[in-house]
Amino acid sequence: MEMPIVNQCDVEDCAYNRDSACHALAITVGDTRHPHCDTFFTASAKGGDPSATGRVGACKVSDCRHNTDYECRAPGIAVGYHQSDIDCLTYAPA
């Protein structure tokens, strides 16, 4: 199985975000209640691998139609703001 790519991240203040792209090797989505990007954090310096594009390593939102056994099966996702939360915007209820 290939891990889905993070096609876009609109959360510029995330430590892994550079030019609207995620550079974490893998992110985790969900806190079981909603599709929050659990990998999000802020820091004074940018992190991750600038030559890599982030991927979805795990998803804890079991009621998403893209989730099978806590693995995301979407071809790719977008991360951004849903109100004040930083969420997977590709989330779709099952």
Phi and psi in degrees as a GROMACS rama.xvg file:
@    title "Ramachandran Plot"
@    xaxis  label "Phi"
@    yaxis  label "Psi"
@TYPE xy
-91.3002  132.648  GLU-2
-70.3338  135.607  MET-3
-62.6612  147  PRO-4
-86.9822  148.81  ILE-5
-87.5232  98.9931  VAL-6
-65.7407  -35.2075  ASN-7
-154.373  143.274  GLN-8
-133.533  118.28  CYS-9
-92.677  10.1994  ASP-10
-97.2335  81.9386  VAL-11
-59.5414  -29.8802  GLU-12
-84.1587  3.5048  ASP-13
-72.1078  141.906  CYS-14
-63.1177  -23.9453  ALA-15
-93.5513  -3.89136  TYR-16
-93.1919  127.612  ASN-17
-135.237  119.872  ARG-18
53.7741  46.9743  ASP-19
63.6119  23.3719  SER-20
-124.646  140.889  ALA-21
-87.1734  133.833  CYS-22
-120.363  15.2305  HIS-23
-72.6505  142.564  ALA-24
-62.2044  -37.7666  LEU-25
-154.089  141.372  ALA-26
-110.956  162.517  ILE-27
-114.836  133.494  THR-28
-110.357  136.697  VAL-29
99.1909  144.619  GLY-30
-122.273  22.2638  ASP-31
79.8824  -22.2384  THR-32
-95.5746  -34.7339  ARG-33
-154.894  167.157  HIS-34
-82.2192  54.2029  PRO-35
-68.921  141.16  HIS-36
-77.9756  101.62  CYS-37
-70.0589  -13.8941  ASP-38
-85.934  -15.6009  THR-39
-58.8866  132.662  PHE-40
-160.503  160.004  PHE-41
-104.818  151.341  THR-42
-155.813  160.461  ALA-43
-71.6036  -21.8568  SER-44
-120.58  151.816  ALA-45
-79.2658  146.809  LYS-46
-123.18  -171.13  GLY-47
84.2776  -177.713  GLY-48
-99.128  110.644  ASP-49
-62.1894  -17.5068  PRO-50
-92.2778  -4.60032  SER-51
-105.841  151.382  ALA-52
-105.266  132.396  THR-53
-59.8317  152.461  GLY-54
-133.881  165.182  ARG-55
-92.7054  112.93  VAL-56
-85.9651  -34.3053  GLY-57
-155.788  150.402  ALA-58
-133.715  123.019  CYS-59
-96.7956  7.39879  LYS-60
-94.308  89.475  VAL-61
-68.0007  -18.9559  SER-62
-91.0073  12.3594  ASP-63
-85.5152  137.577  CYS-64
-65.0215  -18.6535  ARG-65
-88.7825  -5.05324  HIS-66
-93.5697  124.783  ASN-67
-129.697  113.366  THR-68
54.926  40.6309  ASP-69
68.6667  18.3211  TYR-70
-114.648  134.619  GLU-71
-77.8191  130.296  CYS-72
-110.111  7.28453  ARG-73
-69.2316  149.74  ALA-74
-66.2522  -25.8913  PRO-75
-172.412  163.681  GLY-76
-132.501  165.264  ILE-77
-119.997  141.123  ALA-78
-117.601  137.53  VAL-79
-171.361  -164.524  GLY-80
-88.9396  130.498  TYR-81
-119.43  101.114  HIS-82
59.4517  -119.239  GLN-83
-102.341  2.58416  SER-84
-90.7641  150.37  ASP-85
-98.8559  107.12  ILE-86
-126.332  164.001  ASP-87
-76.4438  114.42  CYS-88
-81.3318  -5.13222  LEU-89
-87.0827  -10.4508  THR-90
-48.7428  133.077  TYR-91
-139.927  123.075  ALA-92
-59.2462  143.39  PRO-93
